[in-house]
């Protein structure tokens, strides 16, 4: 079984694969602050996965995203 995570973003009707950044994190283009530590997830290291998710939720980008729904 191949350990791989595929995450896609739709742009102009085409599915484009998102690649992890230098830190190994994929950052959603649709939901600012939704970050996923790919290697940690594939290794079953949920503590790191959850820490990275929390870091994304604490980001300024996520705060701005959430704020638009309360205005």
PDB file of N, CA, C and O in Angstrom:
ATOM      1  N   UNK A   1       0.837  -1.183   0.000  1.00  0.00           N
ATOM      2  CA  UNK A   1       0.000   0.000   0.000  1.00  0.00           C
ATOM      3  C   UNK A   1       0.881   1.245   0.000  1.00  0.00           C
ATOM      4  O   UNK A   1       1.765   1.388   0.845  1.00  0.00           O
ATOM      5  N   UNK A   2       0.640   2.128  -0.935  1.00  0.00           N
ATOM      6  CA  UNK A   2       1.417   3.364  -1.036  1.00  0.00           C
ATOM      7  C   UNK A   2       0.898   4.386  -0.030  1.00  0.00           C
ATOM      8  O   UNK A   2      -0.298   4.675   0.010  1.00  0.00           O
ATOM      9  N   UNK A   3       1.801   4.928   0.779  1.00  0.00           N
ATOM     10  CA  UNK A   3       1.407   5.963   1.729  1.00  0.00           C
ATOM     11  C   UNK A   3       1.553   7.308   1.043  1.00  0.00           C
ATOM     12  O   UNK A   3       2.654   7.831   0.872  1.00  0.00           O
ATOM     13  N   UNK A   4       0.411   7.848   0.656  1.00  0.00           N
ATOM     14  CA  UNK A   4       0.412   9.100  -0.080  1.00  0.00           C
ATOM     15  C   UNK A   4      -0.893   9.821   0.206  1.00  0.00           C
ATOM     16  O   UNK A   4      -1.930   9.189   0.405  1.00  0.00           O
ATOM     17  N   UNK A   5      -0.838  11.129   0.226  1.00  0.00           N
ATOM     18  CA  UNK A   5      -2.032  11.937   0.388  1.00  0.00           C
ATOM     19  C   UNK A   5      -2.160  12.825  -0.833  1.00  0.00           C
ATOM     20  O   UNK A   5      -1.226  13.546  -1.184  1.00  0.00           O
ATOM     21  N   UNK A   6      -3.301  12.776  -1.474  1.00  0.00           N
ATOM     22  CA  UNK A   6      -3.571  13.646  -2.617  1.00  0.00           C
ATOM     23  C   UNK A   6      -4.603  14.677  -2.194  1.00  0.00           C
ATOM     24  O   UNK A   6      -5.679  14.324  -1.712  1.00  0.00           O
ATOM     25  N   UNK A   7      -4.276  15.950  -2.374  1.00  0.00           N
ATOM     26  CA  UNK A   7      -5.183  17.047  -2.036  1.00  0.00           C
ATOM     27  C   UNK A   7      -5.241  17.929  -3.271  1.00  0.00           C
ATOM     28  O   UNK A   7      -4.212  18.362  -3.792  1.00  0.00           O
ATOM     29  N   UNK A   8      -6.451  18.188  -3.728  1.00  0.00           N
ATOM     30  CA  UNK A   8      -6.625  18.931  -4.965  1.00  0.00           C
ATOM     31  C   UNK A   8      -7.371  20.233  -4.732  1.00  0.00           C
ATOM     32  O   UNK A   8      -8.158  20.360  -3.794  1.00  0.00           O
ATOM     33  N   UNK A   9      -7.108  21.196  -5.605  1.00  0.00           N
ATOM     34  CA  UNK A   9      -7.846  22.452  -5.648  1.00  0.00           C
ATOM     35  C   UNK A   9      -8.384  22.589  -7.066  1.00  0.00           C
ATOM     36  O   UNK A   9      -7.688  22.288  -8.035  1.00  0.00           O
ATOM     37  N   UNK A  10      -9.620  23.043  -7.178  1.00  0.00           N
ATOM     38  CA  UNK A  10     -10.221  23.247  -8.494  1.00  0.00           C
ATOM     39  C   UNK A  10      -9.979  24.693  -8.911  1.00  0.00           C
ATOM     40  O   UNK A  10     -10.358  25.632  -8.211  1.00  0.00           O
ATOM     41  N   UNK A  11      -9.344  24.847 -10.059  1.00  0.00           N
ATOM     42  CA  UNK A  11      -9.095  26.173 -10.627  1.00  0.00           C
ATOM     43  C   UNK A  11      -9.525  26.155 -12.077  1.00  0.00           C
ATOM     44  O   UNK A  11      -9.042  25.359 -12.882  1.00  0.00           O
ATOM     45  N   UNK A  12     -10.443  27.049 -12.390  1.00  0.00           N
ATOM     46  CA  UNK A  12     -10.946  27.166 -13.755  1.00  0.00           C
ATOM     47  C   UNK A  12     -11.436  25.821 -14.283  1.00  0.00           C
ATOM     48  O   UNK A  12     -11.228  25.488 -15.450  1.00  0.00           O
ATOM     49  N   UNK A  13     -12.087  25.056 -13.415  1.00  0.00           N
ATOM     50  CA  UNK A  13     -12.662  23.780 -13.807  1.00  0.00           C
ATOM     51  C   UNK A  13     -11.685  22.622 -13.858  1.00  0.00           C
ATOM     52  O   UNK A  13     -12.072  21.507 -14.208  1.00  0.00           O
ATOM     53  N   UNK A  14     -10.433  22.859 -13.518  1.00  0.00           N
ATOM     54  CA  UNK A  14      -9.420  21.804 -13.538  1.00  0.00           C
ATOM     55  C   UNK A  14      -8.969  21.472 -12.127  1.00  0.00           C
ATOM     56  O   UNK A  14      -8.815  22.360 -11.288  1.00  0.00           O
ATOM     57  N   UNK A  15      -8.759  20.193 -11.872  1.00  0.00           N
ATOM     58  CA  UNK A  15      -8.250  19.749 -10.578  1.00  0.00           C
ATOM     59  C   UNK A  15      -6.726  19.821 -10.597  1.00  0.00           C
ATOM     60  O   UNK A  15      -6.068  19.199 -11.431  1.00  0.00           O
ATOM     61  N   UNK A  16      -6.182  20.593  -9.663  1.00  0.00           N
ATOM     62  CA  UNK A  16      -4.730  20.750  -9.554  1.00  0.00           C
ATOM     63  C   UNK A  16      -4.270  20.206  -8.214  1.00  0.00           C
ATOM     64  O   UNK A  16      -4.842  20.530  -7.173  1.00  0.00           O
ATOM     65  N   UNK A  17      -3.247  19.386  -8.242  1.00  0.00           N
ATOM     66  CA  UNK A  17      -2.708  18.795  -7.027  1.00  0.00           C
ATOM     67  C   UNK A  17      -1.978  19.853  -6.208  1.00  0.00           C
ATOM     68  O   UNK A  17      -1.178  20.622  -6.741  1.00  0.00           O
ATOM     69  N   UNK A  18      -2.262  19.885  -4.903  1.00  0.00           N
ATOM     70  CA  UNK A  18      -1.542  20.774  -3.997  1.00  0.00           C
ATOM     71  C   UNK A  18      -0.390  19.993  -3.388  1.00  0.00           C
ATOM     72  O   UNK A  18      -0.555  18.849  -2.966  1.00  0.00           O
ATOM     73  N   UNK A  19       0.757  20.611  -3.347  1.00  0.00           N
ATOM     74  CA  UNK A  19       1.949  19.975  -2.797  1.00  0.00           C
ATOM     75  C   UNK A  19       2.286  20.602  -1.450  1.00  0.00           C
ATOM     76  O   UNK A  19       2.020  21.784  -1.231  1.00  0.00           O
ATOM     77  N   UNK A  20       2.866  19.822  -0.554  1.00  0.00           N
ATOM     78  CA  UNK A  20       3.290  20.376   0.732  1.00  0.00           C
ATOM     79  C   UNK A  20       4.382  21.434   0.539  1.00  0.00           C
ATOM     80  O   UNK A  20       5.164  21.372  -0.410  1.00  0.00           O
ATOM     81  N   UNK A  21       4.418  22.409   1.462  1.00  0.00           N
ATOM     82  CA  UNK A  21       5.471  23.423   1.424  1.00  0.00           C
ATOM     83  C   UNK A  21       6.765  22.853   2.004  1.00  0.00           C
ATOM     84  O   UNK A  21       6.857  21.649   2.242  1.00  0.00           O
ATOM     85  N   UNK A  22       7.763  23.704   2.234  1.00  0.00           N
ATOM     86  CA  UNK A  22       9.067  23.264   2.751  1.00  0.00           C
ATOM     87  C   UNK A  22       8.948  22.573   4.104  1.00  0.00           C
ATOM     88  O   UNK A  22       9.784  21.741   4.457  1.00  0.00           O
ATOM     89  N   UNK A  23       7.913  22.916   4.857  1.00  0.00           N
ATOM     90  CA  UNK A  23       7.701  22.328   6.183  1.00  0.00           C
ATOM     91  C   UNK A  23       6.897  21.037   6.124  1.00  0.00           C
ATOM     92  O   UNK A  23       6.644  20.410   7.153  1.00  0.00           O
ATOM     93  N   UNK A  24       6.494  20.638   4.914  1.00  0.00           N
ATOM     94  CA  UNK A  24       5.699  19.423   4.767  1.00  0.00           C
ATOM     95  C   UNK A  24       4.224  19.626   5.047  1.00  0.00           C
ATOM     96  O   UNK A  24       3.505  18.673   5.347  1.00  0.00           O
ATOM     97  N   UNK A  25       3.770  20.874   4.950  1.00  0.00           N
ATOM     98  CA  UNK A  25       2.383  21.211   5.262  1.00  0.00           C
ATOM     99  C   UNK A  25       1.649  21.620   3.995  1.00  0.00           C
ATOM    100  O   UNK A  25       2.154  22.407   3.194  1.00  0.00           O
ATOM    101  N   UNK A  26       0.453  21.077   3.828  1.00  0.00           N
ATOM    102  CA  UNK A  26      -0.440  21.525   2.765  1.00  0.00           C
ATOM    103  C   UNK A  26      -1.391  22.531   3.396  1.00  0.00           C
ATOM    104  O   UNK A  26      -1.965  22.285   4.457  1.00  0.00           O
ATOM    105  N   UNK A  27      -1.548  23.664   2.728  1.00  0.00           N
ATOM    106  CA  UNK A  27      -2.417  24.729   3.224  1.00  0.00           C
ATOM    107  C   UNK A  27      -3.567  24.913   2.242  1.00  0.00           C
ATOM    108  O   UNK A  27      -3.351  25.180   1.060  1.00  0.00           O
ATOM    109  N   UNK A  28      -4.780  24.768   2.739  1.00  0.00           N
ATOM    110  CA  UNK A  28      -5.962  24.891   1.895  1.00  0.00           C
ATOM    111  C   UNK A  28      -6.011  26.254   1.229  1.00  0.00           C
ATOM    112  O   UNK A  28      -5.705  27.272   1.850  1.00  0.00           O
ATOM    113  N   UNK A  29      -6.399  26.265  -0.039  1.00  0.00           N
ATOM    114  CA  UNK A  29      -6.583  27.513  -0.766  1.00  0.00           C
ATOM    115  C   UNK A  29      -8.010  28.025  -0.615  1.00  0.00           C
ATOM    116  O   UNK A  29      -8.289  29.180  -0.937  1.00  0.00           O
ATOM    117  N   UNK A  30      -8.909  27.186  -0.133  1.00  0.00           N
ATOM    118  CA  UNK A  30     -10.319  27.553   0.008  1.00  0.00           C
ATOM    119  C   UNK A  30     -10.642  27.986   1.431  1.00  0.00           C
ATOM    120  O   UNK A  30     -11.378  28.951   1.636  1.00  0.00           O
ATOM    121  N   UNK A  31     -10.095  27.278   2.414  1.00  0.00           N
ATOM    122  CA  UNK A  31     -10.344  27.565   3.822  1.00  0.00           C
ATOM    123  C   UNK A  31      -9.041  28.025   4.481  1.00  0.00           C
ATOM    124  O   UNK A  31      -8.270  27.195   4.965  1.00  0.00           O
ATOM    125  N   UNK A  32      -8.785  29.342   4.505  1.00  0.00           N
ATOM    126  CA  UNK A  32      -7.557  29.844   5.123  1.00  0.00           C
ATOM    127  C   UNK A  32      -7.414  29.341   6.557  1.00  0.00           C
ATOM    128  O   UNK A  32      -8.347  29.416   7.356  1.00  0.00           O
ATOM    129  N   UNK A  33      -6.247  28.837   6.857  1.00  0.00           N
ATOM    130  CA  UNK A  33      -5.989  28.308   8.192  1.00  0.00           C
ATOM    131  C   UNK A  33      -6.163  26.809   8.302  1.00  0.00           C
ATOM    132  O   UNK A  33      -5.845  26.230   9.342  1.00  0.00           O
ATOM    133  N   UNK A  34      -6.658  26.164   7.260  1.00  0.00           N
ATOM    134  CA  UNK A  34      -6.755  24.702   7.273  1.00  0.00           C
ATOM    135  C   UNK A  34      -5.422  24.163   6.774  1.00  0.00           C
ATOM    136  O   UNK A  34      -5.145  24.148   5.575  1.00  0.00           O
ATOM    137  N   UNK A  35      -4.613  23.725   7.715  1.00  0.00           N
ATOM    138  CA  UNK A  35      -3.272  23.235   7.421  1.00  0.00           C
ATOM    139  C   UNK A  35      -3.179  21.772   7.807  1.00  0.00           C
ATOM    140  O   UNK A  35      -3.745  21.355   8.817  1.00  0.00           O
ATOM    141  N   UNK A  36      -2.465  20.988   7.003  1.00  0.00           N
ATOM    142  CA  UNK A  36      -2.312  19.567   7.276  1.00  0.00           C
ATOM    143  C   UNK A  36      -0.853  19.147   7.123  1.00  0.00           C
ATOM    144  O   UNK A  36      -0.247  19.331   6.067  1.00  0.00           O
ATOM    145  N   UNK A  37      -0.308  18.586   8.182  1.00  0.00           N
ATOM    146  CA  UNK A  37       1.064  18.063   8.170  1.00  0.00           C
ATOM    147  C   UNK A  37       1.022  16.662   7.558  1.00  0.00           C
ATOM    148  O   UNK A  37       0.676  15.691   8.230  1.00  0.00           O
ATOM    149  N   UNK A  38       1.371  16.574   6.305  1.00  0.00           N
ATOM    150  CA  UNK A  38       1.201  15.343   5.535  1.00  0.00           C
ATOM    151  C   UNK A  38       2.006  14.175   6.103  1.00  0.00           C
ATOM    152  O   UNK A  38       1.442  13.111   6.358  1.00  0.00           O
ATOM    153  N   UNK A  39       3.301  14.350   6.305  1.00  0.00           N
ATOM    154  CA  UNK A  39       4.134  13.245   6.798  1.00  0.00           C
ATOM    155  C   UNK A  39       3.663  12.756   8.155  1.00  0.00           C
ATOM    156  O   UNK A  39       3.619  11.552   8.408  1.00  0.00           O
ATOM    157  N   UNK A  40       3.309  13.692   9.031  1.00  0.00           N
ATOM    158  CA  UNK A  40       2.829  13.313  10.364  1.00  0.00           C
ATOM    159  C   UNK A  40       1.547  12.494  10.255  1.00  0.00           C
ATOM    160  O   UNK A  40       1.371  11.512  10.976  1.00  0.00           O
ATOM    161  N   UNK A  41       0.657  12.897   9.358  1.00  0.00           N
ATOM    162  CA  UNK A  41      -0.589  12.148   9.175  1.00  0.00           C
ATOM    163  C   UNK A  41      -0.306  10.737   8.676  1.00  0.00           C
ATOM    164  O   UNK A  41      -0.863   9.767   9.190  1.00  0.00           O
ATOM    165  N   UNK A  42       0.557  10.628   7.677  1.00  0.00           N
ATOM    166  CA  UNK A  42       0.864   9.315   7.112  1.00  0.00           C
ATOM    167  C   UNK A  42       1.609   8.427   8.100  1.00  0.00           C
ATOM    168  O   UNK A  42       1.505   7.202   8.038  1.00  0.00           O
ATOM    169  N   UNK A  43       2.366   9.045   9.018  1.00  0.00           N
ATOM    170  CA  UNK A  43       3.091   8.287  10.045  1.00  0.00           C
ATOM    171  C   UNK A  43       2.224   7.973  11.257  1.00  0.00           C
ATOM    172  O   UNK A  43       2.647   7.243  12.153  1.00  0.00           O
ATOM    173  N   UNK A  44       1.011   8.523  11.289  1.00  0.00           N
ATOM    174  CA  UNK A  44       0.122   8.292  12.429  1.00  0.00           C
ATOM    175  C   UNK A  44       0.463   9.141  13.640  1.00  0.00           C
ATOM    176  O   UNK A  44       0.044   8.835  14.756  1.00  0.00           O
ATOM    177  N   UNK A  45       1.224  10.209  13.424  1.00  0.00           N
ATOM    178  CA  UNK A  45       1.619  11.100  14.517  1.00  0.00           C
ATOM    179  C   UNK A  45       0.540  12.170  14.695  1.00  0.00           C
ATOM    180  O   UNK A  45       0.688  13.307  14.248  1.00  0.00           O
ATOM    181  N   UNK A  46      -0.544  11.777  15.356  1.00  0.00           N
ATOM    182  CA  UNK A  46      -1.700  12.662  15.466  1.00  0.00           C
ATOM    183  C   UNK A  46      -1.430  13.880  16.341  1.00  0.00           C
ATOM    184  O   UNK A  46      -2.065  14.917  16.150  1.00  0.00           O
ATOM    185  N   UNK A  47      -0.516  13.784  17.286  1.00  0.00           N
ATOM    186  CA  UNK A  47      -0.193  14.950  18.115  1.00  0.00           C
ATOM    187  C   UNK A  47       0.346  16.080  17.239  1.00  0.00           C
ATOM    188  O   UNK A  47      -0.029  17.240  17.414  1.00  0.00           O
ATOM    189  N   UNK A  48       1.223  15.740  16.300  1.00  0.00           N
ATOM    190  CA  UNK A  48       1.764  16.749  15.390  1.00  0.00           C
ATOM    191  C   UNK A  48       0.696  17.237  14.429  1.00  0.00           C
ATOM    192  O   UNK A  48       0.607  18.435  14.159  1.00  0.00           O
ATOM    193  N   UNK A  49      -0.117  16.326  13.909  1.00  0.00           N
ATOM    194  CA  UNK A  49      -1.206  16.716  13.003  1.00  0.00           C
ATOM    195  C   UNK A  49      -2.101  17.741  13.688  1.00  0.00           C
ATOM    196  O   UNK A  49      -2.407  18.785  13.111  1.00  0.00           O
ATOM    197  N   UNK A  50      -2.517  17.449  14.910  1.00  0.00           N
ATOM    198  CA  UNK A  50      -3.410  18.355  15.637  1.00  0.00           C
ATOM    199  C   UNK A  50      -2.722  19.669  15.992  1.00  0.00           C
ATOM    200  O   UNK A  50      -3.362  20.721  15.984  1.00  0.00           O
ATOM    201  N   UNK A  51      -1.428  19.625  16.302  1.00  0.00           N
ATOM    202  CA  UNK A  51      -0.690  20.857  16.608  1.00  0.00           C
ATOM    203  C   UNK A  51      -0.636  21.771  15.387  1.00  0.00           C
ATOM    204  O   UNK A  51      -0.785  22.987  15.511  1.00  0.00           O
ATOM    205  N   UNK A  52      -0.424  21.186  14.210  1.00  0.00           N
ATOM    206  CA  UNK A  52      -0.366  21.979  12.978  1.00  0.00           C
ATOM    207  C   UNK A  52      -1.751  22.516  12.628  1.00  0.00           C
ATOM    208  O   UNK A  52      -1.876  23.661  12.194  1.00  0.00           O
ATOM    209  N   UNK A  53      -2.787  21.708  12.809  1.00  0.00           N
ATOM    210  CA  UNK A  53      -4.156  22.189  12.584  1.00  0.00           C
ATOM    211  C   UNK A  53      -4.424  23.386  13.495  1.00  0.00           C
ATOM    212  O   UNK A  53      -4.958  24.401  13.047  1.00  0.00           O
ATOM    213  N   UNK A  54      -4.058  23.271  14.764  1.00  0.00           N
ATOM    214  CA  UNK A  54      -4.275  24.366  15.717  1.00  0.00           C
ATOM    215  C   UNK A  54      -3.486  25.607  15.327  1.00  0.00           C
ATOM    216  O   UNK A  54      -3.979  26.727  15.454  1.00  0.00           O
ATOM    217  N   UNK A  55      -2.264  25.409  14.854  1.00  0.00           N
ATOM    218  CA  UNK A  55      -1.446  26.538  14.401  1.00  0.00           C
ATOM    219  C   UNK A  55      -2.139  27.271  13.253  1.00  0.00           C
ATOM    220  O   UNK A  55      -2.159  28.501  13.212  1.00  0.00           O
ATOM    221  N   UNK A  56      -2.700  26.507  12.329  1.00  0.00           N
ATOM    222  CA  UNK A  56      -3.435  27.115  11.217  1.00  0.00           C
ATOM    223  C   UNK A  56      -4.664  27.868  11.689  1.00  0.00           C
ATOM    224  O   UNK A  56      -4.964  28.953  11.190  1.00  0.00           O
ATOM    225  N   UNK A  57      -5.379  27.292  12.655  1.00  0.00           N
ATOM    226  CA  UNK A  57      -6.575  27.949  13.181  1.00  0.00           C
ATOM    227  C   UNK A  57      -6.240  29.222  13.949  1.00  0.00           C
ATOM    228  O   UNK A  57      -7.088  30.102  14.094  1.00  0.00           O
ATOM    229  N   UNK A  58      -5.010  29.322  14.440  1.00  0.00           N
ATOM    230  CA  UNK A  58      -4.562  30.517  15.155  1.00  0.00           C
ATOM    231  C   UNK A  58      -3.908  31.546  14.228  1.00  0.00           C
ATOM    232  O   UNK A  58      -3.460  32.595  14.691  1.00  0.00           O
ATOM    233  N   UNK A  59      -3.850  31.256  12.940  1.00  0.00           N
ATOM    234  CA  UNK A  59      -3.173  32.149  11.996  1.00  0.00           C
ATOM    235  C   UNK A  59      -4.018  33.396  11.704  1.00  0.00           C
ATOM    236  O   UNK A  59      -5.244  33.359  11.808  1.00  0.00           O
ATOM    237  N   UNK A  60      -3.357  34.491  11.339  1.00  0.00           N
ATOM    238  CA  UNK A  60      -4.088  35.710  10.955  1.00  0.00           C
ATOM    239  C   UNK A  60      -5.016  35.477   9.761  1.00  0.00           C
ATOM    240  O   UNK A  60      -6.087  36.078   9.675  1.00  0.00           O
ATOM    241  N   UNK A  61      -4.601  34.605   8.843  1.00  0.00           N
ATOM    242  CA  UNK A  61      -5.434  34.318   7.669  1.00  0.00           C
ATOM    243  C   UNK A  61      -6.759  33.691   8.081  1.00  0.00           C
ATOM    244  O   UNK A  61      -7.811  34.035   7.542  1.00  0.00           O
ATOM    245  N   UNK A  62      -6.704  32.769   9.040  1.00  0.00           N
ATOM    246  CA  UNK A  62      -7.934  32.121   9.495  1.00  0.00           C
ATOM    247  C   UNK A  62      -8.812  33.111  10.258  1.00  0.00           C
ATOM    248  O   UNK A  62     -10.032  33.113  10.099  1.00  0.00           O
ATOM    249  N   UNK A  63      -8.195  33.946  11.081  1.00  0.00           N
ATOM    250  CA  UNK A  63      -8.964  34.953  11.826  1.00  0.00           C
ATOM    251  C   UNK A  63      -9.715  35.876  10.878  1.00  0.00           C
ATOM    252  O   UNK A  63     -10.885  36.180  11.109  1.00  0.00           O
ATOM    253  N   UNK A  64      -9.059  36.323   9.818  1.00  0.00           N
ATOM    254  CA  UNK A  64      -9.705  37.188   8.827  1.00  0.00           C
ATOM    255  C   UNK A  64     -10.827  36.450   8.110  1.00  0.00           C
ATOM    256  O   UNK A  64     -11.877  37.029   7.831  1.00  0.00           O
ATOM    257  N   UNK A  65     -10.608  35.179   7.814  1.00  0.00           N
ATOM    258  CA  UNK A  65     -11.618  34.356   7.144  1.00  0.00           C
ATOM    259  C   UNK A  65     -12.866  34.229   8.012  1.00  0.00           C
ATOM    260  O   UNK A  65     -13.981  34.402   7.521  1.00  0.00           O
ATOM    261  N   UNK A  66     -12.686  33.930   9.291  1.00  0.00           N
ATOM    262  CA  UNK A  66     -13.812  33.758  10.215  1.00  0.00           C
ATOM    263  C   UNK A  66     -14.535  35.082  10.438  1.00  0.00           C
ATOM    264  O   UNK A  66     -15.761  35.119  10.532  1.00  0.00           O
ATOM    265  N   UNK A  67     -13.776  36.156  10.521  1.00  0.00           N
ATOM    266  CA  UNK A  67     -14.356  37.471  10.795  1.00  0.00           C
ATOM    267  C   UNK A  67     -15.363  37.886   9.728  1.00  0.00           C
ATOM    268  O   UNK A  67     -16.344  38.563  10.036  1.00  0.00           O
ATOM    269  N   UNK A  68     -15.136  37.497   8.495  1.00  0.00           N
ATOM    270  CA  UNK A  68     -16.045  37.901   7.420  1.00  0.00           C
ATOM    271  C   UNK A  68     -17.449  37.331   7.608  1.00  0.00           C
ATOM    272  O   UNK A  68     -18.407  37.857   7.041  1.00  0.00           O
ATOM    273  N   UNK A  69     -17.584  36.266   8.391  1.00  0.00           N
ATOM    274  CA  UNK A  69     -18.895  35.667   8.612  1.00  0.00           C
ATOM    275  C   UNK A  69     -19.651  36.318   9.767  1.00  0.00           C
ATOM    276  O   UNK A  69     -20.843  36.070   9.948  1.00  0.00           O
ATOM    277  N   UNK A  70     -18.964  37.145  10.543  1.00  0.00           N
ATOM    278  CA  UNK A  70     -19.618  37.779  11.686  1.00  0.00           C
ATOM    279  C   UNK A  70     -19.959  39.244  11.413  1.00  0.00           C
ATOM    280  O   UNK A  70     -20.480  39.942  12.283  1.00  0.00           O
ATOM    281  N   UNK A  71     -19.666  39.691  10.222  1.00  0.00           N
ATOM    282  CA  UNK A  71     -19.948  41.095   9.882  1.00  0.00           C
ATOM    283  C   UNK A  71     -21.319  41.249   9.277  1.00  0.00           C
ATOM    284  O   UNK A  71     -21.720  42.361   8.932  1.00  0.00           O
TER     285      UNK A  71
END
